[in-house]
């Protein structure tokens, strides 16, 4: 698996799952509400766009465009709209920090299951939101998505 832009400062995490690569691919492209949060559409073909939201209790919203869909091995979603908000945010200019970043999911067969690597290209420690975003990905990717893949029940954000 590749290391993003060869920049070890990008957020990167991986885990192994009992789920087959095709199941992992579908969970990311079509089943985000089951492990992350509300999403307006699926990623079935290149150019598909969808918005992920944590409303109404948190005004954070991100829109992504599918730039790579290589089933079942690789998915890249580029953030083309961003409004990130969290308590104590020091700078209103930080609201769009995810703009232009890319979520890269790499899926490799491992035994009868899979190994999944997420690289959030552009999510680096220099961003105001890094610690909060790292905590969020650690939960939604490493815990909720893994639970969803292994048990069928994730722990996504639920509005309200």
Secondary structure, DSSP 8 states (H G I E B T S, - for coil): ---TTT-TTSEEEEEEESS-HHHHHHHHHH-GGGTS-EES----STT-EEEEE-TTTS--EEEEEEEEEETTTEEEEEEEEEE---TT---GGGGGTTTT-EEEEEEEEETTEEEEEEEEET--TTSTTHHHHHHHHIIIIIIIIHHHHHHS--------
